[in-house]
Amino acid sequence: MRKNFGAKPWLYPMPVLILGTYNADGTPNAMNAAWGGISEENEIFICVSDDHKTTENFLATGAFTVSVATAKTVVAADFFGIVSGNDVPDKISRAGWHAEKSAFVEAPLFAELPLALECEVVSYEKESCRLFGKIINVSADERVLDAQGRIDAEKLSPIVYDPVAHVYRTLGTPVARAFSAGKALKS
């Protein structure tokens, strides 16, 4: 038997995305967003309401970065979700983080976050809070790469948001090989 909950924003996993932008004075800013994903091969979408400092920033610069929060960065990632850049303009320094300018877009990369998508704004729909960005570059710190130079999920240790329990979780153990496990059902 199934239990019905009605319409809820529950989906597993929900990535914990950290959006990086620059404030008008050039200081870096970051916010936590869980409602987002890949919409095209080189496009990302994220739900960001218009009252965020981040929204003001990416509309002004036309750019932003999206990094994946990790188990090591969970405290700062949560802080970026509960404190507004409108009220706390020095969120990055309070978290003890270090920013450097992306070589590809007018937005910061954070040393503490080893995986980042560097994006240009494609469009922003105020009514639906939908930000669409073109992925210009993906960069990863060498500390999360395997011997073949690919991103190693275990080394990255990305966290996801559990919207029902209101907790952050790490991704688990692989259970099967993608594009291979289903071959057992092919005739």
C-alpha positions as CSV (number, residue, x, y, z in Angstrom):
1,M,0.0,0.0,0.0
2,R,1.2,3.5,-0.8
3,K,0.8,6.7,1.3
4,N,-0.1,9.9,-0.5
5,F,1.5,13.1,0.6
6,G,0.1,15.5,-2.0
7,A,2.3,17.9,-4.0
8,K,5.7,18.3,-2.3
9,P,9.1,19.3,-3.6
10,W,10.6,15.9,-2.7
11,L,13.1,14.3,-5.0
12,Y,16.1,12.2,-4.2
13,P,18.9,13.1,-4.5
14,M,18.7,16.9,-4.3
15,P,22.2,18.3,-4.9
16,V,23.5,20.9,-2.5
17,L,24.7,23.6,-5.0
18,I,26.7,26.6,-3.9
19,L,26.3,29.5,-6.3
20,G,29.2,31.9,-6.4
21,T,28.9,35.5,-7.6
22,Y,30.5,38.9,-7.1
23,N,28.9,41.7,-5.2
24,A,28.9,45.2,-6.8
25,D,32.0,46.1,-4.7
26,G,33.9,43.0,-6.0
27,T,33.6,40.9,-2.9
28,P,32.7,37.2,-3.4
29,N,29.3,36.0,-2.3
30,A,27.8,32.5,-2.1
31,M,24.4,30.9,-1.5
32,N,23.1,27.4,-1.0
33,A,20.5,26.1,-3.5
34,A,19.0,22.6,-3.6
35,W,16.5,23.0,-6.5
36,G,18.6,22.6,-9.6
37,G,20.0,20.3,-12.2
38,I,21.3,19.8,-15.7
39,S,18.7,20.8,-18.4
40,E,20.8,20.4,-21.6
41,E,24.2,19.0,-22.3
42,N,25.8,22.4,-21.6
43,E,23.0,24.1,-19.6
44,I,22.1,24.1,-15.9
45,F,18.9,25.4,-14.2
46,I,18.5,26.5,-10.6
47,C,15.5,27.9,-8.7
48,V,16.6,31.2,-7.2
49,S,14.1,33.8,-5.9
50,D,14.6,37.4,-6.9
51,D,15.2,38.6,-3.3
52,H,18.6,36.9,-3.0
53,K,21.8,39.0,-3.2
54,T,23.0,36.3,-5.5
55,T,20.2,37.1,-8.0
56,E,21.1,40.8,-8.0
57,N,24.7,39.8,-8.6
58,F,24.3,37.4,-11.5
59,L,21.9,39.7,-13.2
60,A,24.5,42.5,-13.0
61,T,27.5,40.4,-14.0
62,G,25.9,37.9,-16.3
63,A,27.8,35.1,-14.7
64,F,27.9,32.7,-11.7
65,T,29.7,29.5,-10.6
66,V,27.9,26.4,-9.3
67,S,29.9,24.2,-7.0
68,V,29.0,20.9,-5.3
69,A,29.0,21.1,-1.5
70,T,31.0,18.3,0.2
71,A,31.0,16.5,3.5
72,K,34.0,18.6,4.5
73,T,32.2,21.9,3.6
74,V,28.8,21.1,5.1
75,V,28.9,23.7,7.9
76,A,29.8,26.6,5.6
77,A,27.3,25.2,3.0
78,D,24.5,25.3,5.5
79,F,25.6,28.8,6.7
80,F,25.3,30.0,3.1
81,G,21.8,28.8,3.1
82,I,20.6,30.3,6.3
83,V,22.3,33.7,6.1
84,S,21.5,36.2,3.4
85,G,24.2,38.2,1.5
86,N,21.8,41.1,1.8
87,D,22.3,41.1,5.6
88,V,25.9,39.6,5.8
89,P,28.0,40.9,2.9
90,D,31.2,39.2,4.3
91,K,29.8,35.6,4.3
92,I,32.9,34.2,2.6
93,S,35.4,35.6,5.0
94,R,33.2,34.6,8.0
95,A,33.2,31.0,6.7
96,G,37.0,31.3,6.4
97,W,36.9,30.5,2.7
98,H,39.2,31.6,-0.1
99,A,37.9,32.9,-3.5
100,E,39.7,33.3,-6.8
101,K,38.3,34.7,-10.0
102,S,37.3,32.2,-12.7
103,A,39.4,32.5,-15.9
104,F,36.2,31.8,-17.9
105,V,33.4,33.9,-16.3
106,E,33.0,36.9,-14.0
107,A,32.4,34.9,-10.9
108,P,34.4,33.4,-8.0
109,L,35.8,29.9,-7.6
110,F,36.2,28.7,-4.0
111,A,39.3,26.8,-2.9
112,E,37.3,24.8,-0.4
113,L,34.9,23.4,-3.1
114,P,36.8,21.1,-5.5
115,L,34.3,20.9,-8.3
116,A,32.7,23.9,-10.1
117,L,30.7,24.7,-13.1
118,E,31.6,28.1,-14.5
119,C,28.5,29.6,-16.1
120,E,27.1,32.5,-18.1
121,V,23.5,33.6,-17.5
122,V,21.2,32.5,-20.4
123,S,18.0,33.7,-18.8
124,Y,16.2,34.4,-15.6
125,E,12.5,34.1,-15.1
126,K,11.5,36.1,-12.1
127,E,7.9,34.7,-11.9
128,S,9.1,31.1,-11.7
129,C,12.5,31.8,-10.1
130,R,14.3,29.9,-12.8
131,L,17.9,30.7,-13.6
132,F,19.3,29.0,-16.7
133,G,23.0,29.1,-17.3
134,K,25.3,28.0,-20.1
135,I,28.2,25.9,-18.8
136,I,31.4,27.4,-20.1
137,N,33.8,25.3,-18.2
138,V,33.9,22.6,-15.5
139,S,37.0,22.7,-13.2
140,A,38.0,20.2,-10.6
141,D,40.8,20.3,-8.1
142,E,43.4,17.6,-8.6
143,R,42.7,16.3,-5.1
144,V,39.4,14.8,-6.3
145,L,40.7,13.1,-9.5
146,D,41.5,9.5,-9.9
147,A,44.7,8.1,-11.6
148,Q,43.1,8.6,-15.1
149,G,42.3,12.3,-14.4
150,R,38.6,11.7,-13.9
151,I,36.5,13.0,-11.0
152,D,36.3,10.4,-8.3
153,A,33.0,10.7,-6.4
154,E,34.4,9.1,-3.3
155,K,37.2,11.6,-3.1
156,L,34.8,14.5,-3.9
157,S,32.3,13.2,-1.2
158,P,29.4,15.4,-2.4
159,I,26.5,15.9,-0.1
160,V,22.8,15.9,-1.0
161,Y,19.8,17.4,0.8
162,D,17.1,15.2,2.2
163,P,14.0,17.4,2.0
164,V,11.8,15.1,4.1
165,A,14.2,14.7,7.1
166,H,15.9,18.1,6.6
167,V,19.4,16.6,6.8
168,Y,22.4,16.5,4.5
169,R,23.6,13.1,3.4
170,T,26.6,11.7,1.5
171,L,26.2,9.6,-1.5
172,G,26.4,5.9,-1.0
173,T,28.2,2.9,-2.4
174,P,27.9,2.1,-6.1
175,V,25.3,-0.6,-6.8
176,A,25.7,-1.2,-10.5
177,R,27.5,0.0,-13.6
178,A,25.4,2.5,-15.7
179,F,24.5,1.5,-19.2
180,S,25.5,-2.0,-18.4
181,A,23.3,-3.5,-15.6
182,G,20.2,-3.4,-17.8
183,K,21.8,-5.4,-20.5
184,A,20.9,-8.5,-18.4
185,L,17.2,-7.9,-19.5
186,K,18.0,-7.5,-23.2
187,S,17.3,-10.4,-25.4
